[in-house]
Amino acid sequence: MLSLLKTEWLKINRYPAFWLLLGICMITYPGINLIFLSVFQEITQKESTTGQIVTMLLGEPFSFPEVWKTSAFLSSVFVFIPAILIIMLITNEFNYKTARQNIIDGWSRTEFMWAKVIDVVLITLIVTIMYSLVAFFMGVQNTKNTEYNAFEQIYYIGLFALQTFSQLSIAFLIGLLVRKAFIAMAIFLFYGMIAEPITVNFLKYKFKSETGRYFPMEISDRLIPAPAFMSKMDETAYQASLDAIGTHILLTIGLLVLTWLINYQIYLKRDL
């Protein structure tokens, strides 16, 4: 396993797109959080009745412990960036014949697939560390109340990691199926950002159906509900989304197992 890790790190480390997309993540993750923080502060710091009412309604989403949830939700918007990297990594294995070369060099197909799992785990860890640092420093800078528990909602780090790993695994599956980077990216972005959200909301508002909660991306999306300041107008729905997290943890784990079983079966049966 250690040799697989070293080999995969050498591949990633020498891949220019990895550093490019990593740099983009380092800009966008804090960027989206700072934009929302700036808007929030602009509204709540007004010395007016409106500003005071808004502050009372919205609470302190960028202070401890709420910042863990708020930052997780905002950062998850950009999961498509590491997903693009995962698609490029797997499609390059076939475009540049490195998958075949690994087998020639003595790897089994099972070892190759474990190496790809390591890729997805590595990218997930890097992205999760970025989110965690952003959330922590935002909490430190914006928490005024000294009587707080900074780690009360720290479990959102685990939820963010699980959500990211699940969605990157779906991106990997699409890349493995299509094997053409730009086509796979287009399919992933169209499905994740347009087709599924439209379908989920259509079912919800047109047919009053919650069937959409079982769609592949939506399953893990619901691990991190919208933060309190975006849901205060409907406390019942907000509480229901919090209560459903446990169910969606199990659903996400089940989907992960199924996704990687499918990945493995596809790779076993396909020519290199």
HUWOZI-V165064 format. One record per residue. RES is the residue in three letters. NEAR is the number of other C-alpha atoms within 8 Angstrom. D_LAST is the distance of its C-alpha to the last C-alpha in Angstrom with 1 decimal. Layout:
RES/NEAR/D_LAST + RES/NEAR/D_LAST
This chain:
MET/4/22.4 + LEU/5/24.4 + SER/6/22.0 + LEU/10/19.2 + LEU/10/21.7 + LYS/8/22.7 + THR/8/19.2 + GLU/12/18.5 + TRP/9/22.0 + LEU/8/21.6 + LYS/8/18.6 + ILE/9/20.8 + ASN/9/24.0 + ARG/6/22.9 + TYR/8/21.6 + PRO/7/24.6 + ALA/7/23.7 + PHE/10/24.0 + TRP/9/27.6 + LEU/8/28.4 + LEU/11/27.5 + LEU/9/29.2 + GLY/8/32.2 + ILE/9/32.2 + CYS/12/32.2 + MET/9/35.0 + ILE/8/37.0 + THR/9/36.3 + TYR/13/36.7 + PRO/10/40.2 + GLY/8/40.9 + ILE/10/40.6 + ASN/11/42.7 + LEU/8/45.3 + ILE/8/45.7 + PHE/8/46.4 + LEU/9/48.7 + SER/8/50.6 + VAL/8/51.2 + PHE/8/52.2 + GLN/8/54.7 + GLU/8/56.1 + ILE/9/57.0 + THR/10/58.2 + GLN/7/60.2 + LYS/9/62.5 + GLU/6/66.1 + SER/6/66.7 + THR/6/67.0 + THR/7/63.7 + GLY/12/61.9 + GLN/11/63.5 + ILE/8/62.6 + VAL/10/58.9 + THR/10/58.8 + MET/7/60.2 + LEU/8/57.8 + LEU/11/54.6 + GLY/7/55.3 + GLU/7/53.4 + PRO/12/49.7 + PHE/13/49.0 + SER/13/51.1 + PHE/14/50.3 + PRO/13/49.1 + GLU/11/48.1 + VAL/14/46.2 + TRP/15/43.2 + LYS/11/42.8 + THR/12/43.6 + SER/13/41.3 + ALA/14/38.4 + PHE/12/38.9 + LEU/9/39.2 + SER/12/36.3 + SER/9/33.9 + VAL/7/34.4 + PHE/9/32.1 + VAL/11/29.1 + PHE/8/27.2 + ILE/10/27.2 + PRO/13/25.1 + ALA/12/23.0 + ILE/10/22.2 + LEU/11/21.2 + ILE/14/18.8 + ILE/16/17.1 + MET/10/17.0 + LEU/9/15.6 + ILE/13/12.6 + THR/13/11.9 + ASN/11/12.4 + GLU/10/9.7 + PHE/12/7.2 + ASN/8/10.2 + TYR/6/11.0 + LYS/10/7.8 + THR/10/9.5 + ALA/10/7.0 + ARG/9/5.6 + GLN/8/9.4 + ASN/10/10.5 + ILE/11/9.2 + ILE/7/10.7 + ASP/6/13.7 + GLY/6/14.3 + TRP/9/13.1 + SER/7/12.5 + ARG/9/10.4 + THR/7/13.9 + GLU/9/14.7 + PHE/12/11.9 + MET/10/13.1 + TRP/9/16.7 + ALA/11/16.1 + LYS/10/15.2 + VAL/8/18.4 + ILE/10/20.2 + ASP/11/19.3 + VAL/12/20.8 + VAL/9/23.7 + LEU/8/24.5 + ILE/9/24.7 + THR/12/26.7 + LEU/9/29.1 + ILE/8/29.7 + VAL/10/30.5 + THR/11/32.6 + ILE/8/34.6 + MET/10/35.2 + TYR/13/36.6 + SER/10/38.7 + LEU/8/40.3 + VAL/11/41.1 + ALA/12/42.7 + PHE/10/44.6 + PHE/8/46.1 + MET/11/47.0 + GLY/14/48.7 + VAL/9/50.6 + GLN/6/51.8 + ASN/8/52.8 + THR/10/54.2 + LYS/5/58.0 + ASN/5/58.9 + THR/5/59.3 + GLU/4/59.2 + TYR/7/55.6 + ASN/7/52.8 + ALA/9/49.9 + PHE/7/47.4 + GLU/7/48.5 + GLN/10/45.4 + ILE/10/43.0 + TYR/7/40.9 + TYR/11/39.5 + ILE/11/37.3 + GLY/8/35.5 + LEU/11/35.4 + PHE/13/34.0 + ALA/11/31.3 + LEU/10/30.4 + GLN/12/30.4 + THR/11/28.3 + PHE/11/25.6 + SER/12/25.6 + GLN/12/25.2 + LEU/14/22.6 + SER/12/20.6 + ILE/9/20.9 + ALA/13/19.8 + PHE/12/16.6 + LEU/12/16.1 + ILE/12/16.7 + GLY/17/14.4 + LEU/13/11.5 + LEU/7/12.6 + VAL/9/13.4 + ARG/11/11.1 + LYS/8/14.2 + ALA/12/16.5 + PHE/6/19.8 + ILE/8/19.3 + ALA/13/18.1 + MET/11/21.2 + ALA/8/23.4 + ILE/9/22.5 + PHE/10/23.0 + LEU/10/26.3 + PHE/9/27.6 + TYR/9/27.1 + GLY/10/28.3 + MET/8/31.2 + ILE/9/32.4 + ALA/9/31.3 + GLU/12/31.6 + PRO/9/34.8 + ILE/8/36.5 + THR/9/35.6 + VAL/13/36.8 + ASN/10/40.0 + PHE/9/40.6 + LEU/13/40.5 + LYS/12/42.6 + TYR/8/45.4 + LYS/8/45.4 + PHE/7/45.1 + LYS/7/46.0 + SER/9/42.8 + GLU/8/40.9 + THR/9/37.8 + GLY/12/36.0 + ARG/9/36.1 + TYR/7/33.3 + PHE/10/30.8 + PRO/7/27.7 + MET/9/28.9 + GLU/11/32.6 + ILE/13/32.2 + SER/16/31.6 + ASP/9/33.7 + ARG/12/36.7 + LEU/12/36.3 + ILE/13/38.2 + PRO/10/41.0 + ALA/9/42.8 + PRO/10/45.3 + ALA/9/48.9 + PHE/9/50.2 + MET/8/48.1 + SER/11/49.1 + LYS/10/52.8 + MET/5/54.0 + ASP/7/52.4 + GLU/8/53.0 + THR/6/52.2 + ALA/8/48.7 + TYR/13/48.1 + GLN/8/49.1 + ALA/8/47.0 + SER/10/43.9 + LEU/8/44.7 + ASP/7/45.3 + ALA/9/41.9 + ILE/11/39.9 + GLY/7/39.9 + THR/7/38.5 + HIS/12/35.7 + ILE/11/34.8 + LEU/8/34.1 + LEU/10/32.4 + THR/13/30.1 + ILE/8/29.2 + GLY/8/28.5 + LEU/10/26.3 + LEU/10/24.4 + VAL/8/23.8 + LEU/8/22.7 + THR/11/20.4 + TRP/10/18.5 + LEU/8/18.5 + ILE/9/16.9 + ASN/10/14.3 + TYR/10/13.6 + GLN/8/13.6 + ILE/10/11.2 + TYR/10/8.6 + LEU/7/9.6 + LYS/6/9.5 + ARG/6/6.4 + ASP/3/3.8 + LEU/6/0.0
